[in-house]
Amino acid sequence: MLGAFLVCSLVGVAAGLAAAHIRLHLGLPGHKALVLMTPVIFARLIFRSPVGATGGMLAAALSSLAAGGGVIGATLHLPLVAVAGGMFDVAIGLAERRNLAGRWMIPVVGLAGLAANLVMLAERLMMPLFEWHQLFGASAFATRTLSYAFFGLAAGLIGAGLAAVVKWRRRSA
């Protein structure tokens, strides 16, 4: 149990360092979820730590912050990062207790990713350096929200999909 949590946390550290130094140049808000959340989700599903996603997301935030990435924000926003990770842990835990098949686990985790990345949007809205002039334009706010939702959904679907493939390969080997 502790070993699985530590592995998820180490994956989070690696994801945070990658997010601090890798630039995807997509130019769309919320795209860092692909780098930050996808590996943490994958590790949580493979190693089955009940709080692995929370630990992984906090480790990602702290390592990104320490590396100068500032991707997730300041330490005052760590509770929201923990909430985002907790959303994955709750969704995955419920799905695991109900013994959902992989084809059902993937959309559940995808929707949890969508919700978790919207929590990260809330974190961005609380940052003092947020571009407030864009907030008051309804279309800019709607576009930002849709972009965060899309990339959260994509991170959840990709992480869960990769975990399903690994589990399937293990069973068929």
N, C-alpha and C positions, 0 to 999 in steps of 0.2 A: 504494500500500500504506500509506504513512504517512498520506496524506490520509484514507483510510478509517478508520484507527485514531483519528485526531484527531476525525473526525465522531462515531464511537462514543463517544469520551470526552466530547465536548461534549453529546451526548445524555444521557450519564450524569450530567453536572453539572446539566443541566436537571431530570432525574428526581430527583436528590438534593435540589435546591432545592424542587421541588414536594412531595416527601415531607416536608420539614421544615415546610412552611407549609400544606399542604392536609390537612384532616381528613375522612376518609370516614365517620366515626362508625358503623362497622359493629359495633364492640364485640367483634370476634373476633380472636384472636391470629393474626399472620402476614399480615394483609390488606394491609400496606404493600408486599408483593410486587407487587401490581397496579400500584402507582405506580412502584416502583423497577425491577422486572425487565422488565415489558412493553415499555417504550420501548427498553431496552438490547438485548433480544432482537430486536426489530424492526430496530434499526439494524444489529446484527450480521448479520442475514440479508440485508438490502438492500445493505449496503456490503461484505460478504464479507471483512472483516478477520480474519485467522486468530486474533488475540488481542483482537478488538474487545469481546467480552463481558467479558473480564477487565478491560480498561482502563475500560470503561463502568461496571462495578460498583464498581471502586476509585474512580473519579471521583465516582460517586453517593454513596459512603460518605463521602469526604472533603468534598464540598460540603455534604452533609447535616449532618455534624459541624461544619463551619465556620459553617453558618447556625443552629446551635443546636438542630437537630432531634434529635440523638442517636438517630436512628432505627435505625442499624445498630450503634451501640455505640462504644466507645472505640477509640483507635488500636491498642491491643494486639490487637484482634480483626480487624484488616485482613487478616491471612493467611487467615482463614476466608472473608472476602468475596472474596478473590482465588480461593480454591478454588471458591466458588459460581460465579463468572464463568468459571473454567476448565472447570467441568463443562459449561457451555453451549458453550464453544469446542470442546471435545473432541467432544461429541455432534453439534454442527452440522458440524464438520470431517469426522467420519466419514460423516455422511449426505451431505455434498457430494461427498466422494471416491467414494462409491458411486452417485452420481447418483440419489438417491432422488427420486421424484416428490413434488410438494407434499402430496398426500394422505397420504404416509408421513412426510414431514418434520414435519408438524404434531404427530402423536402422539409422535415421538421427542423433539422439543423440549419438548413438554408433560411428558413423563416426566423430562427433564433439569431442568425447572423444579420439579417435585415434589422431586427429590433436592436441588437447590440450596437450596430453601426449608427443607428439613430440616437442612441445614448451618447455615442462619441460626438455626434453633431451637437447635441445639447452641451457637451463639454466645450466644444469649439465656440459656441455662442456665449459661453461664460468667460472666455478668455478676454483680457483687456485689450489685446492687440487685434481683435477681430475687426474686419473692415465693416464698420457700422453703416457706412453709406450704402452698402449693398443690401443690408438687412431690410431696409425700409422699402425697397422695390419688391413687390409681391412676386414677380416672375423670377427674380434672382433668388429669393428665399425658396420658392417652390423648386427651382432647378437644383439648388444645393441639396434640398431635402431628397429629391428623387435620385440624385447622384449618390448620396450617402446610402440610401436604401438599396440601390442597385448593386453597389460594390459590397455591401454587407451580405446581401443575398448571394452574390457570386462567391464571396469568400466561404460562406457556409456550405454552399453546394459543392465547391471544388474540394474543400477539406474533407467533407463527408464522403464525397465520391471517391477520392483517393484512398480513404480508409476502407471503404467497401471493397475496392479492388484488391487491396492488400489482404484483407480478411478472406476474400474469395480465393485468392491465389494460395493462401495458407491451407485452406480446406481442400483444395483440389490437388495439392502437392503430395 
